[in-house]
């Protein structure tokens, strides 16, 4: 995988679980346990997804005492939106 930020973003968004995590974070800050609820996978598996999202700059995780909430980075998709807007539209025949 290329290491540029756009490639990391596309890689992170390619997975349905990671897109669902981002959608859940639209509602606001959530802990790892809150994000894992309903996925039917282990906490380590969710943590791996969160790591990919963090590496892409789509989420950040802070620390408040024992609590480690995740939140979506609001400006994170702007580079992707700019890139998409700069792409020529295909010509249909």
C-alpha positions, 0 to 999 in steps of 0.5 A, a space after each residue: 500500500 502506498 503511504 500517501 495520505 489519500 491512499 490511507 484514506 481510501 484504504 480506511 474507507 474501503 471496509 464496511 466496518 470502518 465506515 460504520 464506525 465513522 457513521 457512529 462517530 457522527 453522533 458524537 464521541 464514543 468509547 471503544 466499548 460503545 463502538 464495539 457494541 453490536 458488531 459481534 467481533 472482539 475488542 482487539 478486532 475493533 481496535 485494529 479497525 480504529 488504528 487504521 482509521 487513526 492512521 488515515 487521520 479520520 479519527 482521534 482518540 484522547 485520554 481522560 483518566 481511564 476513559 479513552 473516547 474516540 471522535 471523528 476528525 471533522 476536516 479529515 475528508 476534505 482532502 478526499 473531497 478536494 481530490 474527487 472534485 478535481 477529477 474529470 468526469 467520464 464522458 458517456 457515449 
